[in-house]
Amino acid sequence: MIPFPKATLPNKCSTCVLGQFCLPIGLTSDDLNKVDELVKERISLKKGERLYRHGNAMSSVYSIRFGTLKTEHVLPDGRLQIIGFHLPGEILGLDAIGEGQHQSDAVALEDSEACVIRFDEFESLARQIPVLQHQFHRILSRELTQDQRHLLSLGSLRAEERLAGFLLNLSERLAARGYVNHEFDLRMSREEIGSYLGIQIETVSRMLSRFAESGLIQIKQRHVKLIDMEGLCELAGLPKPNQPQEIKICT
């Protein structure tokens, strides 16, 4: 894990292409200058390195600039439970706000970089800029809603429905960031997907093979191409992509 001081940062929050995920609409130029001062450091992570560990005292929250991270928790019997997978523009470290210490480990699934936002400084600035505080509340609400929907899927959906929804969720999130959303590499292993979805690794592999045989996807190792988006949506119990409803998938 390598920290980069502010003097070496190549761009600012106000010019970052991921600002739509972190910053609220309607900030004045003076407000943007103040927000730019929040990020004084970035952290570079190699694959497998931890951004923070369970039990670490909270000092900051983190915005992923590039790369993919997972959050995981070690169960009392030593097993790992995957809590989530996180893409560029998403905020990590919110789990520490209540208790003052992180409730999970955040681990890089590939070479990644995160912006460090000192939480005490953010709170102080948010009191001065109401729209920034409102944006933070929206982020917290979105995280809570995603957690609730994931718990609902674990309790009510079959294995194939969970996996189809997971692939569509990745597709939607990649599309929102301007990436090709129908063809991508899975940065997480099948075991990690299984842990997150509450499915055995053998079931994950079998379901992916079945999806491929049915013409829903093409898959080669970790590279996935979504062939039949409508069929995946039908399997996951979601509106078809050509219907006017907005698809919101949070598995």
N, C-alpha and C positions, 0 to 999 in steps of 0.2 A: 504494500500500500504506500503510494508516494503522494505527499501533499504538494500542491503548487501554490505559492503565495500570489497575492493579487497582482503584483507587478508583472507576472508572467502570463496572466490570463489574456487570451486572444480576443475575447469579446465580452459584452456586458449583457445583463438580463434584458435590457431594453432593445437589444439588437439580436437576441437569440431566436432562432427559428422555432424553438419550443416554448416561447413566451406565452403562446395561447393557452398552454396547460397550467402555467404557474402564475401568470399575471392577470389581474382583472382589466376589463375594458373601462376606459374613462379616466385613466391616470393622467394628470397634467405632466408637463415636462419637468417641473420641479419635483414632483412625486417620483417620476421615473429615475431621476438622478439620485434620490434618496434610496430607492430600491436597489439601484446598481451598487450602492455602498454596502449592501447587506452581504453580498458574496465576496468575501475577501480571500477565499481559498477554494481550490478544487482538489479532489482526491482521485488518483489514478489507481485502478485495481487490475491485477492480473487475474486470469481465470482461476477460481478457487479461493481467492483472497476474501477476507471478511471486511465489510465496511464498518460493522459494529457487532458485538456479541451480546448474547442474553446476559442481563445483569449489569451491563455497562451503564454508568450514570449518564443521564441525558444532558447534552450540552447543545446539540444541533439537530436540525432535520436536514434531509438531503434530497436534492432534485437530481435525477439521473440525466446526465447530458448525452451520453451514448452508452450502448451496451445493454445487457440484460442481467438482472439479479433475481435471486430467489430469497424468500424469507422462510426460515425453518425453526422448529422447536424440538428439543430433545426430550422425549417422553421418559418417565421414571424408569422404564425397563431398558432404556438405551436406544430405542428406535427413534428415527427421525420422522417428524411430521412436517410436510411441506405446507406452508400457510399461503403462499402466493408467489406469482411471477410478475416481475416489474420491468416496464419498458421505458424508453426515453421520455422525459417530461413528467414522469410520475414521482410522487413524493414518498420518501421512506423515513422511518423514525417516529411516526405519529403514535406508535404503540407505547412510547415512553412518557407521553404527556401526563397520564394519570398518576403513575407510580413514581415518576422521576427516574426510571431506569428501563432499558429496553427489555421487551418480553420475548425477543426472538433473536436469531442470528441473521444477518443479511450477507449473502455470499454471491460473488460474481460468477455468472455462468459462462462468461466470455470476458475478454479484456474490456473494461468499462471505465467510465469517469463520472463522478458525481460532484455537484456543486454543494458546498457546505454553507448552511444558513444558520447562524447562531440564533438560538431560539429566544433568548432574552432580548436581543436586539430586534428580532422580528416582532415580538410582542409589543415592545416600545413603539416601533414604527407603525404597527397596525392600529394602535390607539390614536395616532395622529392622522392616519389615512383610513377612513371608514370603509372605502371600497376594497381595500386590501384585506381588512379584517373579514369583510363579507365573503371575499374569495376564499379565505382560509376556512371559514365555516362551510362553504360549499364543498371544499375538498374533503373535510372531515365527514360531512354528510354522505358524499359519494362513496367514501371508504366503508362507512357503516352499511350503506345500502348494498354494496357489493358483497360484503361479508354475510349479510342476511340472505341474499339470493344464493350464495354458494352453499350455505347451510341448508337452505330449502332444497337445493338440487341433490345434496347428499342424502336427504331423508325421503325424497319422493321420486327421483328419476332412476331409470334403469341405467346400467353401465354404458350401453351404446348411446343413450340420450346425453349422458354427461360428457362423453368423449366428443360427440358431434358438436355439442355446445361449446366445449373447450376450443376446438379448432375454429369455430366461427367467431368466438371471442377474440382469439389472436388475430384473425383476419380483420375484424372491425377495428381493433386497436392499431394495427399496422396501417390500415387505410387512413385513419385519422391523423397519422404522422407523415403521410405522403409516400409511404412505401408501397410496393406491389403487394396486394393483399391476398391474391389467390395462389401464390407460390412463395414458399419461405422455408427456412431451416428451423427446425425445432432445437432451440438452444438447451433444452432440458432433456434428460434421459427418460426412457419409458418408465423406469422405476420412480422417478420424481413425479411424472405425470400421474402415475398410479397412486402415489402417496397423496397428492393434492386432491384427486378425484375420489379417493376411497375405494380404489380398484386394485386388484392384484396385478403385478407386472405381466403375468401370463395372459390375463384378460385384456390388458391394454394392447399387447402385441397381436392377440387373436382378433380383437375388434378392428385394429388398423388393417390387418390383412383382409378381413371381411369387407370393410369399406372399399378397399382397393378392388376386390373381386366383384363388388356390386357396381363399380364404376363411379363411386362417389369421389374418390381421391386417387392419386398416384403417389406412391411413396417408395423412396430408395434410401435406406438407412434413416438419416434425420431430415432429408429433403422431402417436403410435402407439396403437392399441387392439388388444389381443390378443383375438381372437375365439375361436379354437380352441386352447386350451391343451393339450388332449390330443394334437391333431395336431402341435403344435410339439414337445412332448415326444417323440413318436414319431419325428419327423424328426431330433431331436437325439440320439436313442438313450438317452433318460432315462426313468425310471419315470413312468407316467401319474399325474396329480395326484390321481386318486381311489383310487390304490393306497396301502396302508399305509406303504410305504417312504418315508423322509424324502428329499426331493429336495435334493441338494447340487450346485450348478452353479457351477463356477469356471472360466470360459473365459478 
